Amino acid sequence: MRLLIVDDERPARERLRRMLALEAGVEAVAEAADGHAALAMLPGFRPDALLLDIQMPELFGIDLAASLPQPGPLVVFVTAYDDYALRAFDANAIDYLLKPFDQERLHRALDRLRQRCASAAPSSPASGLPVRQLLVTERGATRVVRVADIEWLETADNYVALHTRQDAPLLRHTLAGLLAQLGPEFVRCHRRAAVRVTAIERILPLDKGDCELVLRSGARLPCSRQYRGNLRLAL
């Protein structure tokens, strides 16, 4: 297994790394000191699982877990606090290690990871669950945007504008890549836009097969002829 330790305390990361060195079947171990660093490491390191602290500066481990790409790495929470257990398992955690834990308790958690990895079907973009929230960096701070609050998406150079009823924060992503994470709730309606299907109130026909979408919030966005058929199927 390839494991990524995510903890803002260096002694905790070093202790866990030493314990993992005593376990069979651990192929590679990497470390990240915060959630942003962990997200940046995912494409290159490709961990099977995150050993994830909960209380970290800026970005809590539970928010990071809920923002992982799907399909993505499994999660074992490693924390000194026992009052996050229900939220942790709601985030589909495999296990919840309460500090301080011993080698035997870590071994049981790794066994659960091995069993889940062995039983997992081959990954495909459609096999995972959609993400429930997205992490947007604004002026050095991290903002959590709930997917349920997003009405439509719009490309903006190297970013995607996440249009909610209040504003439109910018996420550094491609529209196609983001749609793969969000699942069937969102459908592309234009080469530069996609819409949440349940947010549509009316479809107004235009010339040459194009149309305009009127959302329940009053927002209006274009729908090109080439995407109209898929939109009607989704409705």
Secondary structure, 3 states (H helix, E strand, C coil): CEEEEECCCHHHHHHHHHHHCCCCCCCEEEEECCHHHHHHHHHHHCCCEEEECCCCCCCCHHHHHHCCCCCCCEEEEEECCCCCHHHHHHCCCCEEEECCCCHHHHHHHHHHHHHHHHHCCCCCCCCCCCCCEEEEEECCEEEEEEHHHCCEEEEECCEEEEECCCCCCEEECCHHHHHHHHHHHEEEEECCEEEEHHHEEEEEECHHHCEEEEECCCCEEEECHHHHHHHHHHC
